[in-house]
Amino acid sequence: MTFWEKNASARDALSSWNAIMKKASFQHPNEVKQVFNHADFLGDGMAIFNIKGNDYRLITHILYRWQVVYILWVGTHAQYDKLTEA
């Protein structure tokens, strides 16, 4: 079962994020930031996106050279907070 099947309110926002990422050809985090101004970058291609007004968080690893984005984790903001407390 996909995340948005369990969290239906995230579906449209995640679909929009996915559509943008599929069309984009980002070469650098600054270019991502121009489109997703609330994205945070941890270095080494790691990026955290706020989804649906920060109700959800999406952790990714972006390989700019190959135009590949790996989704490492997606969850609610509350789940993210617990994840980062550890």
GIQUI-V716148 format. One line per field, one symbol per residue. ss: DSSP state (a for helix, b for strand, c for the rest). phi: phi as a letter, one per 30 degrees, with the letter a starting at -180 (. if undefined). psi: psi as a letter, one per 40 degrees, with the letter a starting at -180 (. if undefined). A space follows every 50 residues. Layout:
ss = ???
phi = ???
psi = ???
//
This chain:
ss = ccaaaacaaaaaaaaaaaaaaaacccccaaaaaaaccccbbbbccbbbbb bccccbbbbbbbbaaacbbbbbbbbbaaaaaaaaac
phi = .dedddbedcedddddedddddddbdcaedddddccdcdcbcjhidbccd chiidbbbcbbcceechbbcdcabadddddeddddd
psi = hideddgdeedddddddddddddigheidddddddgeeiiheifehihhh hgfediihhihhgddefhhhhdihaiddddddded.
//
